[in-house]
Amino acid sequence: MKYKNILFDLDGTIAESLTSVARSIQYALRKMGMEAPEEEELRICIGPPLQYSFSHFFGLSEGDCATAIKIYREYYSEKGIFESGMYPGIRKCLRGLHEDGRKLVLATSKPEIYARRITEHFGISKYFSFEAGATMDSTRNSKSDVILYALRESGITDLSSTAMVGDRDHDILGAKAAGIFPVGVLYGYGDREELEKAGAGAIVDTTDALLDWFRNRG
């Protein structure tokens, strides 16, 4: 077993969360008097920190980003958080890796308080030895910061035996910055070109393929 420790992204890797995130963004933009794109157009916002999405994709200033995030959370905390589902086979994948004796750690750009509610709701929190997320005040919101926090708090020091699984370039770049092996998945919200450009060490198509990759090569 090469990778005894595996960090997992949440949105786009475990949770199929387009509807929950898109509706929350639409709510925020409309409350701010802006036009809200259709749900499918907001796929690009799944994965990156909210600060980045509101700034990069909608051109909001730092102050307006803070306002948008606050409004976003009005909807998300009450309704949006449970408007997502799990990818087919991801429960089997997590259970299998856990039963193999590997340490699984959640590492998401979503605020930790929300991430833990979601894993508890899905009944998968039992598979994670630690669940790391962003802070509500944005003092820890970049993926690399979350990954470093996850490694530190879960006591992982052997980086050569540690991998990060995610669907967007932020996950891959964050893993590389932290010195751990990056694994990209194609069933989420990124594509092969994005993952390859970011430098993914391995790319798999499905949750079954993800489990097989770790069991056969990782």
DRENDO-1510 file (C-alpha; in Angstrom, 1 decimal, always signed):
<recs>
REC; n; res; u; v; w
REC; 1; MET; +0.0; +0.0; +0.0 .
REC; 2; LYS; +1.8; +3.1; -1.2 .
REC; 3; TYR; -0.7; +5.8; -0.1 .
REC; 4; LYS; -1.7; +5.2; +3.4 .
REC; 5; ASN; -3.2; +8.7; +3.8 .
REC; 6; ILE; -5.7; +10.1; +1.4 .
REC; 7; LEU; -7.2; +13.6; +1.5 .
REC; 8; PHE; -10.5; +14.1; -0.3 .
REC; 9; ASP; -12.1; +17.2; -1.7 .
REC; 10; LEU; -15.9; +17.5; -1.0 .
REC; 11; ASP; -17.8; +19.4; -3.8 .
REC; 12; GLY; -17.3; +17.7; -7.1 .
REC; 13; THR; -15.5; +14.7; -5.6 .
REC; 14; ILE; -17.8; +13.4; -3.0 .
REC; 15; ALA; -20.9; +15.7; -3.2 .
REC; 16; GLU; -22.7; +16.5; -6.5 .
REC; 17; SER; -23.3; +20.0; -5.3 .
REC; 18; LEU; -24.1; +22.1; -8.4 .
REC; 19; THR; -27.7; +22.8; -7.5 .
REC; 20; SER; -26.9; +23.8; -3.9 .
REC; 21; VAL; -24.0; +26.1; -4.8 .
REC; 22; ALA; -25.7; +27.6; -7.9 .
REC; 23; ARG; -28.9; +28.4; -6.2 .
REC; 24; SER; -27.0; +30.1; -3.3 .
REC; 25; ILE; -24.9; +32.1; -5.8 .
REC; 26; GLN; -28.1; +33.1; -7.8 .
REC; 27; TYR; -29.7; +34.2; -4.5 .
REC; 28; ALA; -26.7; +36.4; -3.6 .
REC; 29; LEU; -26.3; +38.0; -7.0 .
REC; 30; ARG; -30.1; +38.8; -7.3 .
REC; 31; LYS; -30.1; +40.3; -3.8 .
REC; 32; MET; -27.2; +42.5; -4.9 .
REC; 33; GLY; -29.2; +43.7; -7.9 .
REC; 34; MET; -27.2; +41.7; -10.4 .
REC; 35; GLU; -28.2; +39.3; -13.2 .
REC; 36; ALA; -27.9; +35.6; -12.1 .
REC; 37; PRO; -26.6; +33.1; -14.7 .
REC; 38; GLU; -28.4; +29.8; -15.2 .
REC; 39; GLU; -27.4; +26.9; -13.1 .
REC; 40; GLU; -25.3; +25.1; -15.7 .
REC; 41; GLU; -23.3; +28.3; -16.3 .
REC; 42; LEU; -22.2; +28.2; -12.7 .
REC; 43; ARG; -20.4; +24.9; -12.9 .
REC; 44; ILE; -17.1; +26.9; -13.0 .
REC; 45; CYS; -17.8; +28.1; -9.4 .
REC; 46; ILE; -17.8; +24.6; -7.9 .
REC; 47; GLY; -14.4; +24.0; -6.2 .
REC; 48; PRO; -12.7; +27.4; -5.9 .
REC; 49; PRO; -13.2; +29.5; -2.7 .
REC; 50; LEU; -16.2; +31.8; -2.9 .
REC; 51; GLN; -14.0; +34.8; -2.6 .
REC; 52; TYR; -12.3; +33.8; -5.8 .
REC; 53; SER; -15.5; +33.0; -7.7 .
REC; 54; PHE; -17.3; +36.2; -6.8 .
REC; 55; SER; -14.2; +38.2; -7.7 .
REC; 56; HIS; -12.9; +36.3; -10.7 .
REC; 57; PHE; -16.1; +35.4; -12.4 .
REC; 58; PHE; -18.4; +38.3; -11.5 .
REC; 59; GLY; -15.8; +41.2; -11.0 .
REC; 60; LEU; -16.8; +42.1; -7.5 .
REC; 61; SER; -14.6; +44.2; -5.3 .
REC; 62; GLU; -13.2; +42.9; -2.1 .
REC; 63; GLY; -15.9; +44.6; -0.1 .
REC; 64; ASP; -18.7; +43.4; -2.4 .
REC; 65; CYS; -17.3; +39.9; -2.3 .
REC; 66; ALA; -17.6; +39.9; +1.5 .
REC; 67; THR; -21.2; +41.1; +1.2 .
REC; 68; ALA; -22.0; +38.5; -1.5 .
REC; 69; ILE; -20.6; +35.7; +0.7 .
REC; 70; LYS; -22.7; +36.8; +3.6 .
REC; 71; ILE; -25.8; +36.8; +1.5 .
REC; 72; TYR; -24.9; +33.5; -0.1 .
REC; 73; ARG; -24.7; +31.9; +3.3 .
REC; 74; GLU; -28.2; +33.2; +4.2 .
REC; 75; TYR; -29.5; +30.8; +1.6 .
REC; 76; TYR; -26.9; +28.1; +1.8 .
REC; 77; SER; -27.1; +27.5; +5.6 .
REC; 78; GLU; -30.8; +27.0; +5.6 .
REC; 79; LYS; -31.7; +25.5; +2.2 .
REC; 80; GLY; -28.7; +25.0; -0.1 .
REC; 81; ILE; -26.6; +22.8; +2.2 .
REC; 82; PHE; -29.0; +19.9; +1.6 .
REC; 83; GLU; -29.7; +20.5; -2.1 .
REC; 84; SER; -26.9; +18.3; -3.1 .
REC; 85; GLY; -26.4; +14.5; -3.4 .
REC; 86; MET; -23.5; +12.0; -3.5 .
REC; 87; TYR; -21.8; +10.7; -6.6 .
REC; 88; PRO; -22.8; +7.1; -7.5 .
REC; 89; GLY; -20.3; +4.7; -5.9 .
REC; 90; ILE; -18.5; +7.3; -3.7 .
REC; 91; ARG; -19.8; +5.7; -0.5 .
REC; 92; LYS; -18.5; +2.3; -1.7 .
REC; 93; CYS; -15.1; +3.9; -2.5 .
REC; 94; LEU; -14.7; +5.6; +0.9 .
REC; 95; ARG; -15.8; +2.5; +2.7 .
REC; 96; GLY; -13.4; +0.3; +0.7 .
REC; 97; LEU; -10.4; +2.6; +1.3 .
REC; 98; HIS; -11.3; +2.9; +5.0 .
REC; 99; GLU; -11.5; -0.9; +5.3 .
REC; 100; ASP; -8.1; -1.2; +3.6 .
REC; 101; GLY; -6.7; +0.5; +6.7 .
REC; 102; ARG; -6.0; +3.9; +5.1 .
REC; 103; LYS; -6.4; +7.2; +6.9 .
REC; 104; LEU; -9.0; +9.3; +5.1 .
REC; 105; VAL; -9.1; +13.1; +5.7 .
REC; 106; LEU; -11.6; +15.6; +4.3 .
REC; 107; ALA; -9.9; +18.8; +2.8 .
REC; 108; THR; -12.5; +21.2; +1.4 .
REC; 109; SER; -12.6; +24.9; +0.6 .
REC; 110; LYS; -16.2; +24.9; +2.0 .
REC; 111; PRO; -16.4; +26.3; +5.5 .
REC; 112; GLU; -15.7; +23.5; +8.0 .
REC; 113; ILE; -18.9; +23.9; +9.9 .
REC; 114; TYR; -20.9; +23.2; +6.7 .
REC; 115; ALA; -18.7; +20.4; +5.5 .
REC; 116; ARG; -19.2; +18.5; +8.8 .
REC; 117; ARG; -23.0; +18.9; +8.6 .
REC; 118; ILE; -22.9; +17.5; +5.0 .
REC; 119; THR; -20.8; +14.4; +5.8 .
REC; 120; GLU; -23.0; +13.8; +8.9 .
REC; 121; HIS; -26.1; +14.1; +6.7 .
REC; 122; PHE; -24.7; +11.7; +4.1 .
REC; 123; GLY; -23.6; +9.3; +6.9 .
REC; 124; ILE; -20.0; +9.2; +5.7 .
REC; 125; SER; -18.3; +11.2; +8.6 .
REC; 126; LYS; -17.3; +7.9; +10.1 .
REC; 127; TYR; -14.9; +7.2; +7.3 .
REC; 128; PHE; -12.8; +10.4; +8.0 .
REC; 129; SER; -10.2; +10.6; +10.8 .
REC; 130; PHE; -10.4; +14.4; +10.5 .
REC; 131; GLU; -12.5; +16.9; +8.5 .
REC; 132; ALA; -10.8; +20.1; +7.5 .
REC; 133; GLY; -12.4; +23.1; +5.8 .
REC; 134; ALA; -12.2; +26.8; +5.4 .
REC; 135; THR; -12.9; +29.3; +8.2 .
REC; 136; MET; -16.0; +31.5; +8.1 .
REC; 137; ASP; -13.9; +34.6; +8.3 .
REC; 138; SER; -11.7; +33.7; +5.3 .
REC; 139; THR; -8.5; +33.5; +7.3 .
REC; 140; ARG; -8.1; +30.0; +5.9 .
REC; 141; ASN; -9.8; +29.7; +2.5 .
REC; 142; SER; -7.2; +28.8; -0.2 .
REC; 143; LYS; -7.0; +25.1; -1.0 .
REC; 144; SER; -3.3; +24.9; -0.1 .
REC; 145; ASP; -4.0; +26.4; +3.3 .
REC; 146; VAL; -6.8; +23.9; +3.9 .
REC; 147; ILE; -4.5; +21.0; +2.9 .
REC; 148; LEU; -1.7; +22.1; +5.1 .
REC; 149; TYR; -4.1; +22.5; +8.0 .
REC; 150; ALA; -5.6; +19.1; +7.3 .
REC; 151; LEU; -2.1; +17.5; +7.3 .
REC; 152; ARG; -1.1; +19.2; +10.5 .
REC; 153; GLU; -4.3; +18.5; +12.5 .
REC; 154; SER; -4.5; +14.9; +11.4 .
REC; 155; GLY; -0.8; +14.3; +12.3 .
REC; 156; ILE; +0.3; +13.3; +8.8 .
REC; 157; THR; +4.1; +13.8; +8.4 .
REC; 158; ASP; +5.0; +11.2; +5.8 .
REC; 159; LEU; +4.1; +13.2; +2.6 .
REC; 160; SER; +5.4; +10.4; +0.3 .
REC; 161; SER; +2.6; +8.1; +1.5 .
REC; 162; THR; -0.1; +10.8; +1.1 .
REC; 163; ALA; -2.4; +11.7; -1.8 .
REC; 164; MET; -5.1; +14.3; -2.5 .
REC; 165; VAL; -8.2; +13.5; -4.6 .
REC; 166; GLY; -10.1; +16.3; -6.3 .
REC; 167; ASP; -11.9; +17.4; -9.4 .
REC; 168; ARG; -10.5; +20.9; -10.0 .
REC; 169; ASP; -7.1; +22.5; -10.6 .
REC; 170; HIS; -7.2; +24.1; -7.2 .
REC; 171; ASP; -7.1; +20.6; -5.7 .
REC; 172; ILE; -4.2; +19.6; -7.8 .
REC; 173; LEU; -2.2; +22.8; -7.3 .
REC; 174; GLY; -2.9; +22.7; -3.6 .
REC; 175; ALA; -1.7; +19.1; -3.3 .
REC; 176; LYS; +1.5; +19.9; -5.3 .
REC; 177; ALA; +2.2; +22.9; -3.1 .
REC; 178; ALA; +1.9; +20.8; +0.0 .
REC; 179; GLY; +4.2; +18.1; -1.4 .
REC; 180; ILE; +1.6; +15.3; -1.8 .
REC; 181; PHE; +0.5; +13.2; -4.8 .
REC; 182; PRO; -2.4; +14.8; -6.8 .
REC; 183; VAL; -5.2; +12.5; -8.1 .
REC; 184; GLY; -7.8; +14.1; -10.4 .
REC; 185; VAL; -11.3; +12.8; -11.0 .
REC; 186; LEU; -13.3; +13.4; -14.2 .
REC; 187; TYR; -16.8; +12.7; -12.9 .
REC; 188; GLY; -16.9; +16.1; -11.1 .
REC; 189; TYR; -16.8; +19.7; -12.4 .
REC; 190; GLY; -13.3; +19.9; -14.0 .
REC; 191; ASP; -12.1; +18.3; -17.2 .
REC; 192; ARG; -9.0; +16.4; -18.3 .
REC; 193; GLU; -7.4; +19.5; -19.9 .
REC; 194; GLU; -7.7; +21.4; -16.6 .
REC; 195; LEU; -6.4; +18.6; -14.5 .
REC; 196; GLU; -3.5; +17.8; -16.8 .
REC; 197; LYS; -2.5; +21.5; -17.0 .
REC; 198; ALA; -2.5; +21.7; -13.3 .
REC; 199; GLY; -0.2; +18.7; -13.1 .
REC; 200; ALA; -2.3; +15.8; -11.9 .
REC; 201; GLY; -0.2; +12.7; -11.2 .
REC; 202; ALA; -3.1; +10.4; -12.1 .
REC; 203; ILE; -6.6; +10.9; -13.5 .
REC; 204; VAL; -9.6; +8.6; -13.2 .
REC; 205; ASP; -13.0; +8.6; -14.7 .
REC; 206; THR; -15.3; +7.1; -12.1 .
REC; 207; THR; -15.5; +6.4; -8.3 .
REC; 208; ASP; -15.0; +2.7; -9.1 .
REC; 209; ALA; -11.9; +3.5; -11.1 .
REC; 210; LEU; -10.7; +5.6; -8.1 .
REC; 211; LEU; -11.0; +2.7; -5.7 .
REC; 212; ASP; -9.3; +0.4; -8.2 .
REC; 213; TRP; -6.5; +2.8; -8.8 .
REC; 214; PHE; -5.6; +3.0; -5.1 .
REC; 215; ARG; -5.9; -0.7; -4.7 .
REC; 216; ASN; -3.8; -1.6; -7.8 .
REC; 217; ARG; -1.3; +1.2; -8.0 .
REC; 218; GLY; -1.7; +3.4; -4.9 .
</recs>
